[in-house]
Amino acid sequence: MRLLDEHFPRLSDAAVTIAGQGGALGVVGTIAAGWTAIGVAAGFPMWWFNYANMIGTLVTVLILLLMQHSQNREMKALQIKVDELIRSSDAGNHLIGLHELEEDDAAAVVRHAQPQA
């Protein structure tokens, strides 16, 4: 498990970076065209459909999980930075940790913090 904890963030960042490149669309299009050509040549047998569904589903879920992991890490880092900016400014510290409150409690804090017009 320790090995996964050490290498997964780097692997995740690299995969998300590669998937976000413009050339990734070309690679996926080429693979899809090749897979379609195999299906046409084979007469679209049932194994072809099964593999297409399985691979498509697995790749979609993998990319989704990698992107979610990357987004969560970025949001945590952003929240730490925002909290530090609040601490270092003249603003009240009551807004630190606002994201951890329930929605109703957070709305009450925001209403209380806004100046009365």
C-alpha positions in Angstrom: 0.0 0.0 0.0 2.9 2.3 0.7 4.2 1.9 -2.8 0.8 2.9 -4.2 0.7 6.0 -1.9 4.1 7.1 -3.2 3.6 6.5 -6.9 -0.1 7.1 -7.5 -0.1 10.9 -7.3 2.7 11.1 -9.9 1.0 8.5 -12.1 -2.3 10.3 -11.8 -0.9 13.7 -12.6 1.0 12.3 -15.6 -2.1 10.5 -16.9 -4.3 13.5 -16.5 -1.7 15.7 -18.2 -1.4 13.3 -21.2 -5.2 12.9 -21.5 -5.6 16.7 -21.5 -3.3 17.2 -24.4 -4.7 18.0 -27.9 -2.9 15.0 -29.4 -4.8 12.6 -27.1 -8.0 13.2 -29.3 -6.0 12.2 -32.4 -4.7 9.0 -30.7 -8.2 8.0 -29.5 -9.6 8.7 -32.9 -6.9 6.6 -34.5 -7.5 3.7 -32.1 -11.3 3.9 -32.7 -10.8 3.9 -36.5 -8.5 0.9 -36.2 -10.9 -0.9 -33.9 -13.8 -0.2 -36.4 -11.6 -1.5 -39.2 -11.1 -4.8 -37.3 -14.8 -5.0 -36.7 -15.6 -4.5 -40.4 -12.9 -7.1 -41.4 -14.2 -9.6 -38.9 -17.9 -9.1 -39.7 -18.7 -7.4 -36.4 -18.7 -10.7 -34.3 -20.1 -10.7 -30.7 -16.5 -10.8 -29.2 -15.8 -7.5 -31.0 -18.8 -5.8 -29.4 -17.9 -7.3 -26.0 -14.3 -6.1 -26.1 -15.4 -2.6 -27.4 -17.9 -2.2 -24.5 -15.5 -3.5 -21.9 -12.5 -1.4 -23.0 -14.6 1.7 -23.4 -16.1 1.3 -20.0 -12.8 0.6 -18.3 -11.0 3.6 -19.9 -13.9 5.9 -19.1 -14.0 4.9 -15.4 -10.2 5.1 -15.1 -10.0 8.6 -16.6 -12.9 9.7 -14.5 -11.2 8.5 -11.3 -7.8 10.0 -12.3 -9.4 13.3 -13.0 -11.4 13.3 -9.8 -8.3 12.5 -7.8 -6.3 15.3 -9.5 -9.2 17.8 -9.0 -9.5 16.9 -5.3 -5.8 17.4 -4.7 -6.0 20.8 -6.5 -9.0 21.9 -4.5 -7.4 21.0 -1.2 -4.3 22.9 -2.1 -6.4 25.9 -3.2 -8.4 25.8 0.1 -5.2 25.8 2.1 -4.0 28.8 0.2 -7.3 30.7 0.6 -7.3 29.9 4.4 -3.8 31.3 4.6 -4.8 34.5 2.8 -7.7 34.9 5.2 -5.3 34.4 8.2 -2.8 36.9 6.9 -5.4 39.6 6.0 -7.5 41.9 8.1 -10.5 39.8 7.4 -12.2 37.9 10.3 -11.0 34.4 10.8 -14.6 33.2 11.1 -14.6 32.4 7.3 -11.7 29.8 7.7 -13.2 26.3 7.4 -16.4 27.6 5.9 -16.3 24.8 3.3 -16.5 22.2 6.1 -19.9 23.5 7.5 -23.3 22.2 6.5 -25.0 24.3 3.8 -27.4 26.0 6.2 -24.7 26.8 8.7 -22.5 28.2 6.0 -25.3 30.4 4.6 -25.9 31.8 8.1 -22.2 32.6 8.5 -22.2 34.4 5.1 -25.3 36.3 5.9 -23.8 37.4 9.3 -20.5 38.4 7.6 -22.1 40.6 4.9 -22.5 44.3 5.8 -26.1 45.4 6.3 -27.2 47.7 3.4 
